[in-house]
């Protein structure tokens, strides 16, 4: 592993206006230099990961939740960068010349942004929490991110990228990181006076001269500024326009800053908008009241312009990170909803919920259930001379009708096997009416097939078998899940179907006993069932009037 100093030495060799060693190596096809750079990139990454690990070990998570959350994000992003560079600069890619510099640069922006942004937030949080001893380590993480950025960035490289394309322009947080870190003696940290950001600001102050002075100062700094003379006007503007930050005076007639802040934080549409309080009050109680009400920061008058700009930039950066996090969460929720829908296509909801909660082995026994098997008679020979697409289309049309019936009668579709269809009642949620619901569905399946035949001008028939009794149900597989049933009850239901007649619903004695008095049956006598001997069977005719 390279010494930390080597990363800094390499960074210093990449001054603005020069060609980065990475780009020079690519142009010259210098395999040795590329290999050295691959190792050099690991130096700042090791610093980022190492310092974040040490900080996480030394910080009490319960007492410093804000710091711990930021550190975990830094550590995760460092791991992402390490995996990215290991893949992008894999030895085989160096040897074969298949390095994609633009793709690597694009992919590293998001995790590097996370490291820089969260290290700045953690520095502020450490100060606020009264832990100044941690600030130096967060500075080192920030410096490592800056060194990492400079290893493969140069003015020459920037000219080679189409800034109009996605990934071409560096986000603002990297603009802050690409300046040497300043110490307290040299004027503050990155993201304060040295980093300029843009945004739409609303200045709220009842003094006209204060509003004019503030607006002019902020506009010279590149901000878009609107003003309001009191809290009521400010709230109306917030309904009409979108702002990135509010600078809110406390002492105002009509509606003061305290109550205006409360209204902002009570409105779900704008409650996440950062608010910096401005006031001539010089007491701790006012500061505490503002922070407790949800203010992002507090600046006393007369304010230091450098400090004000630093706090505005810090608040805007926090908002950007929050907005980005919300966008990621929304995307994650959409993906999760899509995954849930896919999971529910193959698993019952109750079982899917258990699987998502972490259960790995899911198997249950049910004392009472009814299993239904249905098979399209002669479909194999019927489809022999049919185009595959037509075969699938017909089966999908018919089985979609069966799926709707299963949903209507609150039954659980288990699977389709070729032209066979299997459904069960009473699992995974026990239901005392499982047999009755299955009988209703079986009768309706025959009607669905009749409509299907007329619609497609064909003449297919269906065999249906029902049996009731105990079953075992569970999940099979670890990647492609399947919810299936086992037991003698399932085997007998299959025999009821296979040994029945076309157009007939054949049920066992156990199912007949559960349905007697509510449906009309025809006694079919006994049949020999494999492994079970002679069994009484009945034909389900219709519902009893």
N, C-alpha and C positions, 0 to 999 in steps of 0.2 A: 504494500500500500504506500502511496506517495506521501511525503511529509506535507503538512498543511502549507508550509512556506512555498512549496513548489507551485501550488495553485496560484498564489498571489504573484509569483514571479512571472508565470505564464500570462496572467491577466494583465500585468503591467506592460507586457510586450505588445499588447494589442491596442495601441493608442488610436484615437479617432483619426481618420484619414489614411490609415494603413490597412493592409490586407491581413486579415486574421490568419494565424497559423493554421487553423483548420481549413480555411479556403485555399491557402497557399499549398497545403498538402494535397488537397483534392486536385488542384490544377496541375501539380507536378507528379501526381500519382505516387507520392512518397509514402510507401506502405509503413516504413519505420516511424515516420512522424505521426501518421494517423494512429498507429498502435500506441505511441506515447501519449497522444491526446486522449485516447480512450481511457487510459489510466489516469491522466490528469483530471478528467471530468469527475472521476470518483472522489478526488480529494475534497472539494467543497461539498459534495453529496454526503460523504462520510461525516463531515463537520456538522451539516444540517441534521442528519439522522442521529449522530452521537450526542450533540448538545440537547436535542429535543428529548432523547431517551433519558439523559441524566437529569434534566429538569423534571420530567414526569416522575422519576423515581424520588426526587427530593420534595415534590410539592404534595401537600395533603389535598386530595381531590375534593373532600367535603368542604374545606375552608377556602379553596381557590378554584371553584368550578369554572369560572371564566377563563383562567389561565390554562386549566387542564384541557378544556374544549379546544382552545386555540392550538395548544401543543400537539394534541392528537391529529388535528388537521395538518399541521406542519409535518409531523412524522409520516402521516399517510402520503402526503404529496411528495416527500423525499423518497419514499419507497417507490412511488409511481415513476418519478424521474429516473431512479436507478434502473428499474425494469425497462424503461423506454430507451435509455442510452445503451444498456447491455444488448438490447435487440437491434437498435439502429446502427451501432458500431460493432456488431458481432464480427469476430475474426474472419469468418467466411465471406461476409459482405465487404470487408476491407480488401481481402485477397482478390475477390472477383470484381471489385469496383462498382458494387451495387449499393452504394450509400446514397440515400435520398436526403440531402441537407435541408431542403425546404420542408419536407414532411416532418423531419425531426424538429426543426425550429418551430413549426406550427404546433406540434403535439406537446412541446415542452411549456408552452405559454401558460396554459391553465394551471398545472401544478406549481410552476414557478410563481405565478400570481398569488396562489394560495399561500405559499411560503412567505413571500414578502408582505402581503397584506396582513396575514395573521401574526407575523412577528412584530409588525408595527402596533397592531391592536394589543398584543400581549405586553409590549413595553408600557403602553398607557395603563393597561389594567394593573400591571405590577406596581406602578407608581401609586395608582388609586388605592390599591390594597395595602399600601405601606410595605412593599417588598422591593426596595430599591436595589438590593443585592442581586436580584435576578435580571435587572435591566442589561448588564454587561453581556450576559449570555445570549439574550435576545438580539443584542447588537451584533454579536458574532454570527448568529444565524443569518441576520440580514446581510452582513458583509459577505458571508459565504454565498448567498444567493446572488449578490452583485458580482462576485468573482466568477461564479458559474456562468452568469449571463455574458460577461466580457470574454470568456474563453472562445466563444464562437460568434461574437457580434463585432462588427466594425462598420465604419462609414461606407467602405467599399461594398461590403456585403449588403447593406441596406439599399444601395442603389440598384442592386440586382433583383430586387423583389418588387413585384407589381403591388403597390399599396392599395390599389382598387379592388384586389381580390381578398377573399376571406383569409385571415391569418397573416396578411401582409404587414399591417401596422401593429406596432406594439401597444398593448393597453397602457393606460396611464400609470398603473402601479409599477410597470417596468420602467417607465420614464423616470419615476422617482428613484427606483433601485439602480438605474444606470449612472447615477452620480455618486462620487465617493462619499462614504458615510462621514457625517460631521460629528464631532464630539461636542460636549457642552461648551467647551472653550471656543469652538469655531463657529458657533451659531445655531446649534440644534441638530435634531435628527432628520433623516429624509422623511418627506411627507409633511414637513412643517414649512418654514420659510423658503426652503429651496425648491419645493415642488408646487407648481401651479396647476390647478385643476379648473375645470369649467363646470357650470351648472346654472340652474335657474333658482334664484334666491328671492325670498319675500322679506322685506325689511318693514317691521311694524314699530312705529314710534310716534307719539303725539306731537313731538317737536319738529316743525318743518325743517329747521336748519340741520337738526340731527339726521333726518331722513335724507336730505340733499347731500350732506357730507358723506354719509355712509354709502349712498348709491353711487356717487362719483368715485369713491375710493375702490369699491368692489368692481365697478365697471372697468376701471383702469386695469384691474387684475384679470379681466377676461370673463367675468361673470355676467349673466343676464339678470337684471334686477328690477323688481316691481316693489312699490311701496304702498303702505296703508297707514292711515292716521290713527286708527284705534282697532281694538279687537274685533268689533262687529264687521268693519270693512274687510279685515283680514280673513275672517271666516267666509264671507261672501266670495272673495277672490279665490280662496282654496276650493270652493265648490265649482268655480268656473274654469280655473287653470290648474295645470300640473306644475308643482314646484319640487325642487330637490332638497330645500332646506329653508327653515324659517328663523330669522333673527328677531326675537321678540322682546320688546321693552316690558318691564314689570309695571312701573307706575304710569297708568294711563286713565283718563276719565272714561265714563260709560262702562267699558268692559276692560278690566286690567289684564296684565299678562298672566297672572295666576289662573284666572278663570278662563281666559282664552286657551291656555295650555290644556286645561281640563276638558274643554270642548273638543279640542283637536284629538286628544288621546281617547276620548269616548266615541269618536266616529270611526267605525271599522275601515272606512275607505282611506283615511289619512292618518290613522293612529301610528303607523310606522314611519311617518315623515319626521326626520330629525329636527329638533328645535333647540337653538342656542339662546339662552336668556341673557339680555343686556340690561344692566341696571346700575344706578348710582348708590343703591343700598349696599352697605358694607357690614352685613351681619351673617353669622353662620346659619341662623334659622331660615333666612330667605333662600340660601343656597340649598339647604337640606330639603326645604319644601319643594323647590323646583325639581331637584333630582328625583325625589320620591314621586312627584306627579308625572314623571316621564321625560323630563328635559334631557337632551343629549349632553349639554355642557352649560357652563355658566361663566360669563365674562363681565367683570365689574367696569364701570365707567369711572374716570376716563380710561379707555382701553388701549393697550399696546397693539398697534397695527400688525406687528409681526406675530404676536401671540394670537390675535383674532384670526389672521389668515391661516395660521397653523391649525387652529381648532376647527375652522370651517373646512379646511382640506381633510382633516382627520374624520370629521363627521360625514362629509361627502363620500369618503372612501369606505367608511362603515356602511353607509347606505348602499353604495355600489355592491359591496360584498353581501349585504342582506338581500338586495334585489337578485343578485346572482344565485344566492342560496335558495331563495323562493322559486326562482325559475327552475333550478335543479330539482327542488322538491316537487314542483308541479309536474316536471317531466318524469320524475321517479314515481309519483303517484299514478300518472297515466300508464307508465309501463307496468306498475304493480297491478292496476286494474285490468290491463290487458292480460297479464299473466294469470290473474285470478279467473278471468273468463275462460282462458285456455284450460286451466286446471279443472274448472267446473264442467268442462266438456267431457272429461274422462273420469272424474271422481264425484261422488255425492258431496254436497256442500258440508255436511257435518264431518265427513272424513277429510275433506280438503282443509277445513279449519284446524283439525287436529294435526295434520301434516305440517301446516304453516307454523304451528305452535312448537314444533320441534320433535314430535313423536316420529320415531323411525320404523318401529314395527307395529303395524296396526292390524289387529285381527280380533274379531268378536264372534261370540256365539249367540244365536237367536233361537229361542224355543219355538216361536210361531212365525212362519212366513209362508207366502205362496209364490211359487215359481211358474213363470209362463214361458213356454217355447213355441215359436211359430216358424213355419217353413213354407216357402213358396214351392208348390208341387211342380216338378218338371221344368223349373226355370233354367237349369243347366243346359238341357237339350234345346229349350226355346231360344236361348241366347247364343247357341253354338255358331250360327251363321250371321250373328249381329255384330256390328262394329263395336269395339270396346267402349268407346265414348257413349254410345247409345245404351249399352248394358248398364254402365255406371249411372247414367242419367235416370233410367227407369227405376233402378234400385234406390237411388237417392230420393226420387219423388215419392215412392211408396213408403220408405222407412221414415222420411220426414213427417208423413202423416201419422205414422205410428208414434213418433217422438212427441207430437202434439197431444196424442191421447195419453201417453205416459205422464206428461206434464199436467194435463187436465185432471187425471185421477190420482195424482201425487204418488206415482210409482217410480221406481228407480230402474232406468235402462242400464243393463249390465254390458251388453256387447252385441255386435252383429258378427256372424261367421258366414261369409259368402252370402247366400240368400236366406239365412236363418236369423231370427231376431229373438233376443232373450231379455225379459223384464222381470222384476220381482217386487212384491209388496210386503211391507212390514219391516224393512231394513233400509238404511241404517237406523231409522227412527221407528221403534215399535208402533204398530197401528192395529187396534182390535178389528178393524174392517178390511184387513189386507186381502182376504179371500174375495170379498164382495167387490172391491175395487178392481181386482184382477179379472173377475168375471165380466164386469162392465166393459173393461178394455177389450177383452177377447171378443165379445159380441160386436163391439164397434170396429174392431180390426177387419172383420168380415165385410162390414158395410163400406169401410174405406177401400178395400180391395175391389168391391163392385164398382164404385165410382172411378177408381183407377182404371179398371178394364174398359169401361165405357169411354173414358177420356182418351185412351190410347188405342181403342179398337182392337183389344186383345182379349184372351179368355184364360186367365190364370186362376188358380185356386190355392187355398191356404189350409194347412193342417195346423191345429193348435192343441197344445197339451198343457194341463194344469195339475199341480200337486202341491200339497201343503204339509208343513212339518218343520222340524228344526234344521238350521243350516249354519255353516261357518262362513264368515265373509271377511275379506282382508285385502291388503294391497300387495300386488306382485310387482317386482322390479324396483330399481333405484334411479333410473334415468327416464325411462318411458313407463310411467305408472299405469297399472291396470287394476281395477277393483273387480274381484271375482268371487264366486260362490263355490262351496264344496259341500259334499255330504250326500247321503242316500236320497234325500228329498229332491235334490237337483237331478240325480240320475233317473229317478222315477218320472219326474216331469218330462225329461227328454224322451223316455219310452212312451209316455202318454201321447206325445206328439208323433213320434216316428211310427207307432203302431196304430195310429188313427186313420181316418179316411179323409180324402180331399173335401174341403168345405165344412169340416166338422170340428167341434171343440170337444175334446175328450178329457175328462177329469177323473182323478182317482177317488177312492172311497173317502179319504181324509178330507179332500176339498169338498166333496158332495155333502159330507156331514156338516161342514161349516156353512154351507149355502142352502141347505134344505129349508123349505118353507118360504124362500124369497125368490127362487128361480125354478123354472120348469126344466126337468131332466127326462131323459130316456134311458132306461136300464139296458146296458149293452152286455150284461153277463160278465163272465170272467175271461181274462186273457193271460197268457203266460208271459211274464216279464223276466228278462234275463237277470239272473242272480237273486230274484225275488219269488219265483214260482208263480202260482196262479193268483191274480188280483182282480177284484171287482172294479168295473169301470162304468162310467156314465157319460152320456152325451148331453152337453149343455145346450138347451134349445133357445130360451129367451128369459127375460125378466118376468116375474109373476105379476099379473095385473093387480 
